[in-house]
Amino acid sequence: MVAGFAGVARHQLTSAEQRANPDDNPLAANEHAAAGEDRLRSYAVSDDLAVLDSAVDDFRTAARQSVGHANHLVHVTGLIRAARMRYARLGRLQDLDEAIEAGERAIPARGAGQARGRMLCQLSTALRLRYDHLGAADDLARAVTTGHEAVRLVPSRSPHFPGTCGQFGAALHSEFLRTDDMDVLEQAVAQVSAAVDWSDGRGYRRAADRAALCYLLVQRGKRTGSLVDIDRAVRTGREALETIAPGEALYGTCLSNLGLALRTRHGLRAGTEREPATDDLDEAISLSERALSTAPTDAPERAVYQVVAALALRDRGQYDTARAPGPTAGGGAGPTAGDGRTGRLDLALDAARAAATHPRADVPTRMRAGLLWSDIAASRAR
């Protein structure tokens, strides 16, 4: 009877608190979060922006209604994820701002372990994306610190472990691009390798992890001149393509990353072989073209694919030009505006220009594309 009376008293107290603060409603918060998850699944199939907008609203309400309760971190995680998805769709900075503000407000909230780690992983990713958008080094520093804490909190037995490692690896890669610190790149490779090993050990492969590892191995191989790394990157890139179907979200990225690995392997072999085969370079161009065909004109990833295409086309044009006969005394000429050699350089120049001026490309991509554009233009003029 005493226990029953205490239960009634707690119910009355909770009801009174909810009347005083209508936003405090953890049960309703759970219902809104469940609706948000349903809408995210629906959006993945329909690509309907209105459905994604409703999902963001649901998670926003769930986060607001659960402050101070056990599931608050879970609902904030959902809000950050949904807002990031809308940023990926529209490129609106305000979505990242909302995601980051929600995550940082939730840091003092009660809860530990995996739930906190998952929220910190999402917050780290949002901070990294805002760094890519604006170039503010403080955002990237916080992304790395938060990602490191997320990996510490999410246990290796959790199904969220590979995703957490992969996102931390992405933050470390951005830090490497900023600092050119090889130790940071090694940490990034280690994190993404751990994600790949985790999935392999459980009998399935995640295309996202393999695509990311392919890219990181290319970066390390370029810096060290290691053909072993590049060969591994090519194998890993092919494995990524084997695990993903055309039309899936990361299919274009898998194509482009494998193309980059093949183009880099040709470059390393060209430095040691008198007549390196052009099979890798030709396949890289083909893969880049296929990647571009998957990306709408306004998609930010299109700029990344254009950079890879420009690199492969430039290398092929320069390779052919270097091996073409020069002008002769009888009036013969080297490359002309109508032949395949200059045609490839022109296509490379166009691709680099398009990437450098893409309205939704991130800052690092625009910078790389601008430098590549200048390099191609200079070689085209020679």
Secondary structure, 3 states (H helix, E strand, C coil): CHHHHHHHHHHHHHHHHHHHCCCCCHHHHHHHHHHHHHHHHHHHHHCCHHHHHHHHHHHHHHHHHCCCCCCHHHHHHHHHHHHHHHHHHHCCHHHHHHHHHHHHHHCCCCCCCHHHHHHHHHHHHHHHHHHHHHCCHHHHHHHHHHHHHHHHHCCCCCCCHHHHHHHHHHHHHHHHHHHCCHHHHHHHHHHHHHHHHHHHHCCCCCHHHHHHHHHHHHHHHHHHCCHHHHHHHHHHHHHHHHCCCCCCCCHHHHHHHHHHHHHHHHHHHHCCCCCCCCHHHHHHHHHHHHHHHHCCCCCCHHHHHHHHHHHHHHHHHHHHHHCCCCCCCCCCCCCCCCCHHHHHHHHHHHHHHHHHCCCCCCHHHHHHHHHHHHHHHHHHHC
